[in-house]
Amino acid sequence: MTRLRPIIRYLTALMCLGAAFLLLARSGLPDRIDLSQDAKASSAALEIGSPAPPFELMNTLGQAVALEGIEGVPTVINFWATWCAPCRQEMRDLQQLQGSRPDSVRVLAINMGEAADLVADWRSELGLSYDLLLDPALSVSERYLVRGLPTTYLLDSAGQIRKVYYGPVTYKQLDGDIQRLAQRA
């Protein structure tokens, strides 16, 4: 009987695995993902050197902020959330950047789907002076193909994407990249 136990366990595991595959096969999941034309166009628009997709969002003060109205200086667009641990330090670095270059860079931090009062409290707690924008429907986040937080885009003064940072970015990195942009102009 003891020699049969391993065989019985093996057969039981094999039957469970077969049942799982059968359920998966009948679940109606597609064999592959087919990108829609919108997604293809959106991903093509996010190449380095291409214009950043336009948007208009409300900030925590209830004012509309549009990307189109801020050409002329480099712009940092940061996607974040309050539950994102690396975002907290990154926001301090973004504040340092905005404070050190108040007239020569614009920082826009786009919150992904959280309540306005929570975002406003976060702004007060961290003492942030740059715009915190609200993306409640995640439409701008989708247009910018954000898949993880934080994600940051650096735009030149003409509104073209020059760099994308996946994960936390520091003051030193951004400041250096903005200096390099200024040297090219």
RONU-923773 format. One line per 8 residues: number of its first residue (from 1); for each residue x, y, z of C-alpha. Coordinates in pm, 1 decimal. Layout:
BEGIN
NUM = X Y Z ~ ...
end
This chain:
BEGIN
1 = 0.0 0.0 0.0 ~ 285.1 240.9 77.7 ~ 429.2 186.8 -270.8 ~ 98.2 294.9 -424.2 ~ 82.2 631.0 -238.9 ~ 335.4 810.8 -462.0 ~ 159.0 677.6 -770.1 ~ -181.0 790.1 -639.9
9 = -42.0 1137.0 -561.4 ~ 111.5 1158.6 -907.0 ~ -213.3 1056.9 -1078.7 ~ -414.9 1301.6 -865.0 ~ -179.7 1586.6 -954.3 ~ -195.5 1491.2 -1321.0 ~ -578.5 1489.0 -1314.4 ~ -585.4 1832.0 -1144.3
17 = -348.1 1971.3 -1403.7 ~ -559.8 1827.9 -1684.7 ~ -875.6 1976.6 -1533.0 ~ -705.5 2316.9 -1507.8 ~ -605.1 2305.9 -1876.0 ~ -957.3 2201.5 -1973.2 ~ -1108.3 2494.2 -1780.5 ~ -861.6 2734.5 -1936.3
25 = -934.5 2605.0 -2285.3 ~ -1308.9 2649.7 -2235.0 ~ -1281.4 2995.0 -2074.2 ~ -1296.5 3171.0 -2409.1 ~ -967.5 3356.6 -2373.0 ~ -821.4 3468.7 -2704.6 ~ -525.7 3279.1 -2845.7 ~ -332.3 3604.0 -2888.5
33 = -376.9 3972.3 -2827.7 ~ -452.1 4186.0 -3131.2 ~ -371.4 4553.9 -3078.9 ~ -647.7 4786.4 -3192.1 ~ -566.5 5067.7 -3432.9 ~ -588.0 5316.7 -3141.8 ~ -325.2 5129.0 -2942.7 ~ -96.8 5100.5 -3245.3
41 = -129.2 5472.7 -3315.7 ~ -75.2 5555.2 -2950.7 ~ 242.5 5350.2 -2920.3 ~ 380.6 5502.7 -3239.2 ~ 315.4 5848.9 -3096.8 ~ 532.7 5777.1 -2791.8 ~ 861.6 5730.9 -2968.1 ~ 1155.2 5944.2 -2860.5
49 = 1146.6 6262.3 -3069.8 ~ 772.5 6250.4 -3136.3 ~ 526.2 6507.7 -2999.0 ~ 379.9 6422.5 -2658.7 ~ 8.1 6339.2 -2672.3 ~ -196.3 6645.5 -2571.8 ~ -417.2 6642.3 -2264.2 ~ -613.9 6864.7 -2031.0
57 = -670.1 6763.9 -1668.2 ~ -786.4 6933.3 -1349.4 ~ -533.8 7009.2 -1078.3 ~ -596.5 6981.1 -703.9 ~ -708.6 7346.7 -697.3 ~ -985.9 7277.9 -950.1 ~ -809.2 7451.5 -1239.5 ~ -775.6 7303.3 -1587.5
65 = -415.6 7248.0 -1698.0 ~ -341.8 7167.5 -2061.8 ~ -14.2 7036.5 -2196.8 ~ -48.1 7248.9 -2510.3 ~ -27.4 7574.3 -2316.0 ~ 317.4 7517.8 -2165.6 ~ 555.4 7504.5 -2460.3 ~ 873.3 7707.6 -2437.8
73 = 1035.3 7529.0 -2143.7 ~ 1122.5 7163.2 -2083.0 ~ 838.8 6974.1 -1915.4 ~ 853.0 6677.3 -1680.2 ~ 537.9 6461.2 -1678.5 ~ 533.0 6217.8 -1387.9 ~ 271.3 5943.5 -1338.3 ~ 226.1 5842.4 -972.6
81 = -9.1 5726.5 -694.7 ~ -14.7 5773.6 -316.9 ~ 26.3 5398.2 -258.3 ~ 350.1 5394.3 -463.3 ~ 639.7 5391.5 -214.4 ~ 911.7 5508.8 -459.5 ~ 684.6 5794.8 -570.3 ~ 717.0 5969.2 -231.7
89 = 1094.2 6023.8 -259.9 ~ 1066.9 6097.2 -628.4 ~ 814.4 6373.4 -558.9 ~ 1062.8 6538.8 -324.6 ~ 1321.4 6527.7 -603.5 ~ 1067.3 6676.6 -845.3 ~ 1001.7 6954.5 -592.8 ~ 1375.4 7020.3 -570.5
97 = 1390.9 7038.9 -951.7 ~ 1095.8 7279.1 -974.9 ~ 1240.6 7491.4 -693.7 ~ 1585.8 7512.5 -851.8 ~ 1447.5 7598.5 -1198.1 ~ 1116.9 7781.2 -1136.7 ~ 1116.5 7960.2 -1473.9 ~ 1304.8 7708.8 -1686.4
105 = 1118.2 7380.4 -1627.8 ~ 757.4 7277.0 -1571.0 ~ 668.0 6973.5 -1357.8 ~ 327.7 6806.9 -1401.0 ~ 255.6 6509.9 -1174.5 ~ -43.6 6306.3 -1292.4 ~ -216.1 6100.8 -1025.3 ~ -363.2 5775.5 -1150.5
113 = -724.8 5739.7 -1044.6 ~ -727.9 5853.8 -681.4 ~ -970.6 6093.2 -510.5 ~ -900.2 6466.9 -533.5 ~ -904.9 6518.2 -155.0 ~ -650.2 6240.0 -101.6 ~ -420.0 6393.5 -363.5 ~ -464.5 6742.8 -213.2
121 = -374.4 6607.9 133.1 ~ -64.7 6443.2 -14.5 ~ 33.7 6774.6 -175.7 ~ 1.8 6956.8 157.2 ~ 183.9 6686.0 352.9 ~ 485.3 6693.0 119.6 ~ 479.2 7071.1 63.6 ~ 466.3 7045.2 -315.3
129 = 438.1 7359.1 -528.0 ~ 408.8 7204.3 -873.0 ~ 81.7 7095.1 -1035.5 ~ -70.0 6766.3 -920.9 ~ -318.0 6666.8 -1189.1 ~ -605.5 6421.9 -1155.9 ~ -660.2 6143.6 -1410.3 ~ -968.6 5973.8 -1259.1
137 = -1057.7 5772.5 -1570.8 ~ -690.4 5690.8 -1645.0 ~ -737.5 5819.9 -2001.0 ~ -410.5 6016.3 -2008.9 ~ -224.7 5732.0 -1837.5 ~ -349.0 5497.6 -2109.8 ~ -249.5 5740.5 -2385.4 ~ 101.3 5753.6 -2239.8
145 = 109.2 5372.2 -2209.8 ~ 187.4 5376.7 -1837.5 ~ 237.1 5018.4 -1716.9 ~ 416.5 5073.6 -1387.0 ~ 472.7 5347.4 -1133.4 ~ 641.5 5577.8 -1127.7 ~ 681.8 5656.6 -1497.3 ~ 823.6 5992.5 -1604.7
153 = 850.7 6164.1 -1943.4 ~ 1092.7 6446.8 -2020.3 ~ 975.5 6678.6 -2298.6 ~ 1185.8 6942.9 -2467.5 ~ 1070.2 7304.1 -2503.0 ~ 886.1 7214.6 -2826.1 ~ 680.7 6943.8 -2651.4 ~ 866.2 6647.6 -2802.1
161 = 946.7 6339.2 -2595.1 ~ 1319.2 6326.4 -2524.7 ~ 1344.0 6063.8 -2250.6 ~ 1126.1 5814.5 -2061.8 ~ 1215.9 5694.8 -1712.1 ~ 1061.1 5369.4 -1590.7 ~ 1084.4 5356.7 -1213.1 ~ 1207.3 5627.4 -980.6
169 = 1408.9 5916.6 -1120.9 ~ 1629.9 6146.9 -915.2 ~ 1684.9 6520.8 -914.0 ~ 2040.2 6462.9 -1034.6 ~ 1926.1 6256.3 -1336.1 ~ 1658.9 6506.1 -1440.6 ~ 1877.8 6811.3 -1384.5 ~ 2157.1 6658.2 -1593.7
177 = 1919.9 6562.4 -1875.2 ~ 1762.4 6910.6 -1876.2 ~ 2109.2 7068.8 -1894.4 ~ 2189.9 6847.3 -2193.7 ~ 1863.1 6955.7 -2360.0 ~ 1956.1 7321.2 -2308.6 ~ 2300.4 7264.2 -2463.0 ~ 2142.9 7112.1 -2775.6
185 = 1899.0 7400.7 -2824.1
end
